[in-house]
Amino acid sequence: MTTVPQPTATTRWRCTLCGNLTRFDVTRSSKSVEYVHLDLAGEPKVEEREVVSETIESVRCRWCNAVDQIELVDRPGAGS
C-alpha cells in the first residue's frame, strides 16, 4: 500500500486522469488521544482531541472514480 502525500500551504491534489482539483474521497488512519467527559447520565463528549499520527491510505477521485491517481500540483499564486 502506498501512502498519498498530503497537500501543503503551497500544493493541492489533482487527479492525473480527469484533472479534478476539488472532489475526493480520502481514506485515512489516525492515532489520537482524546479527553472524554461523561455527563452524570453517562453520555460521553470528546472535549479535546490530539492527533498523534495520521496516514492517508488512499484517495479516490469523485469525478472519474480513479483510485490512487492523485498528484500534488502547485496552488495558484503559491509562488507569489
PATORMI-584161 format. One record per residue (C-alpha): x, y, z; residue in one letter. Coordinates in steps of 0.02 Angstrom, whole numbers, padded with zeros to 5 digits, always signed. Each point is the difference from the previous one (the first is absolute). Layout:
XYZA
...
//
This chain:
+00000+00000+00000M
+00067+00170-00050T
-00039+00152+00104T
-00057+00159-00086V
+00089+00162+00045P
-00106+00132+00086Q
-00024+00169-00081P
+00096+00144+00077T
-00025+00188+00005A
+00077+00010-00175T
-00064-00162-00080T
-00166-00086-00035R
-00062-00165-00068W
-00039-00029-00183R
-00068-00158-00083C
+00121-00053-00137T
-00140-00080-00102L
-00136+00134-00007C
+00081+00156+00072G
-00117+00015+00151N
+00064+00121+00131L
-00146+00009+00123T
-00089-00164+00042R
+00083-00153+00078F
-00043-00143+00117D
+00143-00020+00124V
+00034-00156+00104T
+00114+00038+00146R
+00061-00086+00158S
+00034+00103+00153S
+00058-00025+00177K
-00064+00127+00125S
-00013+00037+00185V
-00170+00063+00057E
-00061+00079+00161Y
-00175-00071+00023V
-00122+00079+00123H
-00147-00106+00054L
-00154+00090+00065D
-00095-00068+00151L
-00110-00105-00116A
+00156-00081-00073G
-00005+00088-00171E
+00177+00027-00065P
+00059+00162-00079K
+00174+00022-00075V
+00063+00166+00066E
+00181-00008-00062E
+00079-00100-00141R
+00185-00008-00044E
+00050-00091-00159V
+00160-00096+00037V
+00023-00069-00176S
-00098-00005-00161E
+00025-00091-00165T
-00100+00023-00159I
-00024-00175-00069E
-00092+00038-00162S
-00082+00140-00096V
-00140-00031-00125R
-00054+00129-00127C
-00186+00041+00015R
-00012+00049-00184W
+00076-00151-00090C
+00011-00126+00145N
+00188-00024-00026A
+00088-00072+00152V
+00174+00058+00049D
+00025+00104-00158Q
+00031+00159+00098I
+00149+00116-00016E
+00052+00158+00090L
+00000+00159-00103V
+00036+00180+00045D
-00144+00108+00061R
-00037+00155-00101P
+00099+00147+00066G
+00105-00112+00113A
+00161+00070-00073G
-00050+00181+00038S
//
